[in-house]
Amino acid sequence: MRALFFGTPDFAVPSLGALAEVATVVGVVCQPDRPASRGLKLTPPPVKERALAMGIPVVQPTKLRTGEFAEWVRAQDVDVALVIAYGRILPQDVLDGPRLGCVNVHASILPKYRGAAPITWAIVRGETETGITLMKMDAGMDTGDVLEITRTLIGEDETAGELGARLSELGAHSVRDGIPRFVRGELTQRPQDSTQASLAPLLEKQMGQIDWTQPATQIHDHVRGMNPWPMAFSFRPTPAPTPTLTPNARVIVHRTKKVAGTVSRAVKPGEVVIADKSRVVVACGEGLIELVRVQLEGKKAVTGAEWFLGRGVREGDVLG
């Protein structure tokens, strides 16, 4: 079996290794090198680094719709192309290049969470189960026929980063097992029920802001889903707890924990109801939530208790 691989980030690296175990990978296609870190030095994507270490040729096209790239794909004479987190929509002439077309590894149970950020949105919206879908690609956005689904539960406190690491390995397992069966014609293509579809749009930094009027469960899911990017955040109250602290500074929330119980007095959403050397607890629109780990802009991440001991927060403050 001859194959091409399309992918760019860390998430796709295990699937490249898995494909190389069951096929001759004649080429890897990934996004161009991008400026990274403070020096803005051009940095190759993780898939490129892994492919070169494996001795596989890499191409990084800037345009896919000129016809030249589709000709290159056809010239590789492959049985199938595997696409995972490549980052661009492939035109039909590229999809038609391999003998059996292109197969996508998608990190959700399709038709749920079509789009760029399925892991984050599954957590933010309170899903308890997700998975990996092998899909025969068409020209739509994650609308092709389903070949196989592998399911997994989402942990109650699992972040998007932690779940992504698990799904990355689960995707590799699906590739290792499913791609040979697809090429042999042993997988049945099933159309998606588009009436059950939901979207997982591209993330933007401002999406991380916490809405304290929401119930504690939804805020907990929001914090988990936004970690590691763009990260959930709120703002320090005005006036600040001490004259030396900047009011309205951004407070990044890394981890939270739901807290049982209620407050006997009237409180506002976002109000700090407990701040002591053991923990910081905030009132939500419904219920309470503990800020387990936070980070002020320009500072290192600390526990809620360390935040209090550093005089960064006090009872009665209202975040947001």
N, C-alpha and C positions, 0 to 999 in steps of 0.2 A: 504494500500500500504506500502510495506517495501522497504527501500532504503539504499544504501551506499553513502557516500559523499567523493570525492577526491578533495582536495584543500589545498593551503598553505598560500598565502599572504592575506593582508587586503582586496584586491579586491574581494576575494572569500567569505568573512565573511557574507555579506548580503544574498548571495544565500544559504548559510547554514541555516540561519534563515528562509528563504522562504521555503526551502525544508521541514524543520521541521514542518511548518504550514500545509503541505498537505500530509505528509507521516510520518511513523515511521522510523526515522533514526537510524539504528541499529549499525552503526559504522562510524567513520571518519578516512580517510587515509590522512596523510600529510607527508611532508619531515621531516627528522630528525632535532632535535634542532641544531642550528649553533652558533659558536662564534660571538659575536656582541659587538659593542662599544669599547672603548679604553682598557677596561679590558679583552676583548675577553671572556667574561662570556657566557657559553652555554645558549642560549635564545630560548624559544619555539616559533614556528611560530604563527601568529595571529589566524589562523583557529584552532590550537590546544587549545589555551587559551579559545576561544569562545566555542568550543565543550565541554571542561571539565566543563566550567561554566554552560552549558546546561545539564550536566550529561550524555553526550554521550561518549562511549568508543572510545579511539584513538589508532591507530596503526601507526608506523613510520618505514616501512620496508626500509632496505638499499639495498636489491636486489629484483627485480621483476621477474626474468627469471629462477628461480630455480625450479619452479613448486609448491613449498610449498605455496607461496603467492596465486597462482591461486586456490589451494585447499581451502585456508582459505576463499577466496571470494565466492566460491561455497557453502561452509558450512554456510554462512550467510543467504542463502535462501531468497534472495531479488528479487523484481520485476525489479528494475532498479538501476544503479549507475549513479550519477551525477558527472561530472568532470569539474572543473573550475580552471584554473591556478595552476594545481597540480605541474607542473614543470618537469615531466618525461613522456616519451612515454610508453604507456601500451602495453604489448605483447598480442597477439591474445587470449591466454588461459585465461587471465584476463578479456579481453573484453567480452568473451563468458560466464563468470561466472554468471552474473545476468540473470534472466529469459528472459528479453527483451533487454539485452545488456547494453551499456553505452551511455549516452547522454552528449555532451559537450556544455558548454556555451562559445562561442568565441566572442571576442570584435571586430568584423569587419563584413562587409557584404560579406560573402564568395561567390565565391572563391577569392575575393580580400584579400590580407594581411594574408596569411597563415603563421604561425610561432609564435615566442615567443614575439614579440613586436608590435602587430598590431596597438595599439593606437598611439604610437610614429610615426611610418612610415606613417600612414594615414595623420597626420598633416604635417610631413616633406615634403611629396609629394603633398601638396596643396589640399587635398580632402576637400570638403565642406559638405559631408555627411558621416556618418558611422552608426554603429548599433550593435545589438546583434544577433548572429545566434545560434539557437538551432540546433545541428547536431548529427545525429546518428553516433557514432564513428566506424572507421575501423582502421586497423593497420598502415595506412599512417599518414602523418603530416597534420591534418586538411583537409582531403580529403573525409570524409564521406558524406553521403546523408544529405541534408538540410531538417530540419523539419519545421522551422519557422524563420522569420526574423523580427526584430523590428528596425525601422530606427530612426535616430535623426540627426539634423543639427550640424555642428561644428562651434562654434563661431569664428569670424575673429581674435580675440585676445586670444582665449582659449588655455591654455597650456595642455600638456599631462596629468599632474596631475589633473587639473580641469575636463578635459573630462573623465579621468579614474574614478573619483568619481561619475560622472553622470552615466557612463556606468555600474558601479558596482551596482547601485540601479536599473537601467534598466534591468540588468541581473537578479536581484532578482525578479522583476516583471514578466519576461519571465518564470522563474522557477515556480513561484506561479501559473501562468495561464497555462503554456504549459505542464509541466510534468504530471499532472493528465490527460490531454487530450491525451498525448502520450501513457500512460499506458492503457487508454480506447480504443486505436486504432483510435483516431479521427484526427491524424496528418498524412498527406501524405508525404512520403519520396521522395525527388527529387534529382537525381544525380547532382553533380556540373559540370559545364562546365569548364574543366581544361584548355581550350585554353584561358580563361579569368583570369587565376590565376596570382597572384603576391605574392611575398614573403615579410615577415617582420622578418628579421634575428635578432638574439640575439644582444643586444647592447654592445658595447665596449667603454671604456672611450675616446679613441682617436677620436671616431666618432663625438664628440661634437665640434671639431675645426671648426671655421667659415672660409669659403672661401669668402673673400671680393670681388672676381671677379664675383660672382653671382649677379643677380638682387636683389634689396631690398626686393621684395616680397618673394623670395626664402629664403633669410637670415632671414626674420621675421618668416617664417614657421619653419625654422631650429631651431631657438631659442625657439619657443613655443614647438616644438616636443621634444626637449632634456630636457625640464624642467618637472619633478624634477631630472631625471638622464638620461644620465651622465652630463648634463648641457653643454650649449654652451660656448665656450671660445675662446679667442684670446690672444695676447701677447703685453705687453707694448713695445713701440718703443725703439730702441737703437740709440743715448744715451737717457736716461730717462729724463723727464722734469726738474728734479732738481737733483743735485749731491747726495742728500740723498736717492733717490729712486733707487731700484734695476732694472736695465734694463732687458728686456725680461721676466719679471714676468708675470705669467698667470693672465688674467683678465676674470673672469666668468661673463657671460652676462645673467641676469635673465629675463629681459623683454626689448622689443623693441617696436617702433612705426614707421610705415611708414610715411615719410614726403613728402608732395607735393613740387614741384618746382625743380629747377636745380641750378647748380653753374656756374657762368659766366666764371670762369677761368678753366684752365686744372688742373685736380686733379687725384691722384692715387687711385685705390681701397683700402679702409681701411684708407684713409686720413681723419683726423678730420677737418671738414670745419667750424664747429661752436663749441666753447667751452666757455661758459660764465655762469653767475650765474643763468640762467634759464634752460639751457639744453646743451647736447652734441650730435652733429649730425655728422655722418660719411658717406663718399661717398662709394657707392657700384659699382659693375661693371655696373649697370644701376640703377639710382635713388639714393635716400638718405634715411637713417634710423637713428632714434633717439635711443640712448642708455638710456632707462628709468631707469633701475636699474642694477648696476654692483657690483662686489665683488672681491677685490684683495685677493690673497691667504693669509690665516691667519688673515684676517680682516672681519669685518661685512659688510653686503650688504648696499650700499648707493645709492642715486639717482645720475643721471648723473651730476646734478648741484653740489651736495656735493662732487663728485669726482673732479670736476674742482676747487671748493673752497679749497679743500685740496691739491691743486697743484699736482694732480695726472695725469692731462692731459692738453694739450694746443692745440690751433689751429695749424695746420701744422704737428702734429704728425701723423705717419702712423702705424696703428695697424697691428699686424700679422707678 
